[in-house]
């Protein structure tokens, strides 16, 4: 079965149950001029890992920032449509209130506080909490990322993989219902990519945390996701289960590094835009 091109503003959902996150026909404009997202819609079921794939400039990171409320920091605004999380509309509210409602974003490039220790970074992730279980959750993070317990110095001296682990651990400290992950494989070796994605899948399975995963490494993302969306030019052009996307010939060629075992010449690859079925 092949994924089908969506012809209306609302794509097919990954499940018949009400989604934890529903993005409905949103448009995003920067500086009151630049239109980046053009009627984007997607659903993220509760407890699922959903991948959002696409090339640089497709609008993936902007989509996450629209959900987490961080557009305001970059003079961006959702000018049309709505974003509904756990039954409540969240577009337009402040980022700290969105965190308190249960969404935490792991930013592209990790964005850890380099002149704080790993432990201090983890405690920072719990700033919205007022319960007494923070230390227990730090121990939980160390069980998933034992290397962080061994690193007692400043976080800026951690390796790239360890910094990514710290960024994910900091998100876990907020006890979110949903984590938005922006390019967790960036700058990591293939071995570390495999390790980090394995931990992401384990966190989802053990803790039931819903994950929306933005990635250019489509192969790694689809290895852990149950459903995926492909973006181009600010809109969703294709969606389906992870298996459907992996079996789609266009996805194989343009996002997975080749169609089957057939060798492709660079001459043929240069003309890919004229042969994509969704363009």
C-alpha positions as CSV (number, residue, x, y, z in Angstrom):
1,X,0.0,0.0,0.0
2,X,1.3,3.4,-1.0
3,X,0.7,6.6,1.0
4,X,-1.7,8.9,-0.8
5,X,-1.3,12.6,-1.6
6,X,-3.6,14.7,0.6
7,X,-5.8,16.9,-1.4
8,X,-7.5,18.8,1.4
9,X,-6.3,20.8,4.4
10,X,-6.7,18.0,6.8
11,X,-4.5,14.9,6.3
12,X,-5.4,11.4,7.1
13,X,-4.9,10.6,10.8
14,X,-2.7,7.9,12.1
15,X,-5.4,6.6,14.3
16,X,-9.2,6.9,14.7
17,X,-8.8,8.1,18.4
18,X,-8.8,11.8,19.1
19,X,-5.1,13.0,18.7
20,X,-3.1,14.4,21.6
21,X,-2.0,17.2,19.2
22,X,-4.0,18.4,16.3
23,X,-2.5,21.1,13.9
24,X,-5.3,22.4,11.7
25,X,-4.6,24.4,8.5
26,X,-2.1,26.8,10.1
27,X,-0.2,29.5,8.3
28,X,2.9,31.1,9.8
29,X,4.3,34.5,8.9
30,X,7.6,36.0,9.9
31,X,8.1,39.8,10.2
32,X,4.5,40.3,8.9
33,X,5.8,39.5,5.5
34,X,7.4,36.1,5.0
35,X,4.9,33.2,4.6
36,X,6.6,30.0,5.8
37,X,3.8,27.5,6.6
38,X,1.0,27.3,4.1
39,X,-2.1,25.5,5.4
40,X,-0.2,22.8,7.3
41,X,-2.3,20.1,9.1
42,X,-1.2,17.0,11.0
43,X,-2.3,14.8,13.9
44,X,-0.1,13.2,16.6
45,X,-1.8,10.4,18.5
46,X,-1.2,10.0,22.3
47,X,1.7,7.7,23.1
48,X,3.0,7.6,19.5
49,X,6.3,8.7,17.9
50,X,5.5,10.7,14.7
51,X,8.3,11.8,12.3
52,X,8.2,15.1,10.4
53,X,10.6,14.8,7.5
54,X,11.8,17.1,4.8
55,X,14.8,19.0,3.4
56,X,16.3,22.2,4.8
57,X,13.9,25.1,4.5
58,X,10.8,22.9,4.3
59,X,9.4,24.5,7.5
60,X,9.9,21.6,10.0
61,X,11.5,23.7,12.8
62,X,9.0,26.5,12.3
63,X,6.2,23.9,12.8
64,X,7.8,22.9,16.2
65,X,8.2,26.5,17.2
66,X,4.5,27.2,16.3
67,X,3.5,24.3,18.6
68,X,5.8,25.3,21.5
69,X,5.1,29.0,21.3
70,X,8.7,30.0,20.5
71,X,7.7,31.8,17.3
72,X,7.3,35.0,19.3
73,X,11.1,35.1,20.0
74,X,11.7,35.3,16.2
75,X,9.0,37.7,15.2
76,X,6.8,34.9,13.9
77,X,3.1,34.4,14.3
78,X,0.4,31.8,13.5
79,X,-1.9,33.9,11.4
80,X,-4.4,31.3,10.4
81,X,-5.7,27.9,11.7
82,X,-5.4,26.4,15.1
83,X,-3.2,24.2,17.3
84,X,-5.1,22.0,19.8
85,X,-3.3,20.1,22.5
86,X,-5.1,17.7,24.8
87,X,-8.4,19.2,23.9
88,X,-7.4,22.8,24.4
89,X,-6.3,25.4,21.9
90,X,-2.7,26.6,22.5
91,X,-1.7,28.8,19.6
92,X,-1.0,32.3,20.7
93,X,-0.3,31.5,24.4
94,X,3.1,32.1,26.0
95,X,5.8,29.3,25.8
96,X,6.0,28.9,29.6
97,X,2.3,28.2,29.8
98,X,2.7,25.6,27.0
99,X,5.4,23.9,29.0
100,X,3.1,23.7,32.0
101,X,0.4,22.2,29.8
102,X,2.8,19.4,29.0
103,X,4.9,20.2,25.9
104,X,8.7,20.5,26.0
105,X,10.9,21.2,23.0
106,X,14.4,19.9,22.6
107,X,15.9,22.5,20.3
108,X,18.1,22.0,17.3
109,X,21.7,22.1,18.3
110,X,20.9,21.0,21.9
111,X,20.9,24.5,23.5
112,X,22.2,23.3,26.8
113,X,23.6,25.8,29.3
114,X,27.4,25.3,28.7
115,X,28.6,27.1,31.9
116,X,26.3,25.0,34.1
117,X,26.9,21.4,35.2
118,X,24.9,18.5,33.8
119,X,23.0,18.3,37.1
120,X,22.2,22.0,37.1
121,X,20.9,21.6,33.5
122,X,18.7,18.8,34.6
123,X,17.3,20.8,37.5
124,X,16.6,23.7,35.1
125,X,14.3,21.4,33.2
126,X,12.1,21.0,36.3
127,X,11.6,24.8,36.8
128,X,7.9,24.6,36.1
129,X,7.4,21.9,38.8
130,X,6.6,22.4,42.5
131,X,6.6,18.8,43.7
132,X,9.2,17.1,45.7
133,X,10.1,14.3,43.3
134,X,12.8,16.1,41.3
135,X,15.6,14.1,42.8
136,X,13.8,10.9,42.0
137,X,13.5,12.0,38.4
138,X,17.1,12.9,38.2
139,X,17.9,9.3,39.2
140,X,15.5,8.2,36.4
141,X,17.4,10.3,33.8
142,X,20.7,8.8,35.0
143,X,19.3,5.3,34.5
144,X,18.6,6.2,30.8
145,X,21.9,8.1,30.4
146,X,24.4,6.8,32.9
147,X,27.2,8.7,31.3
148,X,25.6,12.0,32.5
149,X,26.1,10.9,36.1
150,X,29.8,10.4,35.5
151,X,30.2,13.9,34.0
152,X,30.4,16.3,36.9
153,X,32.1,19.2,35.1
154,X,30.6,21.9,33.0
155,X,28.2,20.8,30.3
156,X,30.1,22.7,27.7
157,X,32.8,20.1,27.9
158,X,30.5,17.2,27.1
159,X,30.8,15.5,23.7
160,X,28.1,16.1,21.1
161,X,26.3,12.9,21.9
162,X,26.4,13.5,25.7
163,X,25.0,17.0,25.1
164,X,22.1,15.5,23.1
165,X,21.5,13.1,25.9
166,X,21.5,16.0,28.4
167,X,19.0,17.9,26.3
168,X,16.7,14.9,26.2
169,X,17.1,14.3,29.9
170,X,16.4,18.0,30.6
171,X,13.1,17.6,28.7
172,X,12.2,14.5,30.7
173,X,12.7,16.5,33.9
174,X,9.6,18.6,33.0
175,X,7.5,15.4,33.1
176,X,5.9,16.4,29.7
177,X,3.1,14.6,28.0
178,X,4.8,15.4,24.7
179,X,8.4,16.1,23.6
180,X,9.2,18.0,20.4
181,X,12.6,16.9,19.1
182,X,14.4,19.0,16.5
183,X,17.2,17.2,14.6
184,X,18.5,14.9,17.5
185,X,20.9,13.3,15.1
186,X,22.7,16.5,14.1
187,X,26.4,16.3,14.4
188,X,26.5,12.8,15.7
189,X,28.4,9.7,14.4
190,X,26.3,6.9,13.0
191,X,26.9,4.8,16.1
192,X,25.7,7.6,18.4
193,X,22.7,8.2,16.2
194,X,21.7,4.6,16.6
195,X,22.2,4.8,20.4
196,X,20.2,8.1,20.8
197,X,17.3,6.9,18.7
198,X,17.2,3.6,20.6
199,X,16.9,5.6,23.9
200,X,14.2,7.8,22.3
201,X,12.2,4.6,21.5
202,X,12.8,3.3,25.0
203,X,11.6,6.5,26.6
204,X,8.4,6.4,24.5
205,X,7.8,2.8,25.4
206,X,8.6,3.0,29.1
207,X,7.1,6.4,30.0
208,X,4.4,6.7,27.4
209,X,5.7,10.1,26.3
210,X,4.4,11.2,22.9
211,X,7.2,12.4,20.6
212,X,7.1,14.6,17.5
213,X,10.4,14.1,15.8
214,X,11.8,16.5,13.2
215,X,14.6,14.9,11.3
216,X,16.6,15.0,8.0
217,X,17.9,11.5,8.7
218,X,14.7,9.9,7.4
219,X,16.0,6.4,7.8
220,X,16.7,6.8,11.5
221,X,13.4,8.6,12.1
222,X,11.3,6.0,10.4
223,X,13.1,3.2,12.3
224,X,11.4,4.4,15.6
225,X,8.3,6.2,14.3
226,X,4.9,4.7,13.8
227,X,3.7,7.4,11.4
228,X,5.4,10.1,9.3
229,X,4.7,13.3,7.4
230,X,6.8,14.7,4.6
231,X,7.0,18.5,4.2
232,X,8.0,20.6,1.3
233,X,7.7,24.3,0.8
234,X,5.8,24.8,4.0
235,X,3.1,22.2,3.6
236,X,2.6,18.4,4.1
237,X,2.9,16.7,0.7
238,X,2.7,13.0,1.9
239,X,1.9,11.1,5.0
240,X,1.5,7.5,6.0
241,X,2.7,4.8,8.4
242,X,6.4,4.3,8.7
243,X,6.2,1.1,6.7
244,X,4.2,2.8,3.9
245,X,6.7,5.6,3.7
246,X,9.7,3.3,3.6
247,X,8.1,1.3,0.8
248,X,7.2,4.4,-1.3
249,X,9.5,4.7,-4.3
250,X,9.7,8.5,-4.2
251,X,10.6,8.4,-0.5
252,X,13.2,5.8,-1.1
253,X,14.9,7.8,-3.8
254,X,14.7,11.3,-2.4
255,X,14.9,10.7,1.4
256,X,16.4,7.2,1.9
257,X,19.3,7.4,-0.5
258,X,18.1,5.4,-3.5
259,X,15.2,3.4,-4.9
260,X,15.7,-0.3,-4.1
261,X,18.9,-1.8,-5.5
262,X,18.8,0.1,-8.7
263,X,21.8,2.4,-9.1
264,X,20.9,6.0,-9.9
265,X,23.1,8.5,-11.8
266,X,23.6,12.0,-10.7
267,X,22.2,13.2,-14.0
268,X,18.9,11.5,-13.1
269,X,18.9,12.8,-9.6
270,X,19.2,16.4,-10.8
271,X,15.8,16.3,-12.4
272,X,14.0,14.9,-9.3
273,X,11.6,17.8,-8.9
274,X,10.0,17.0,-12.3
275,X,9.4,13.4,-11.3
276,X,8.0,13.6,-7.7
277,X,4.4,12.5,-7.8
278,X,3.4,15.1,-5.2
279,X,4.7,18.2,-7.2
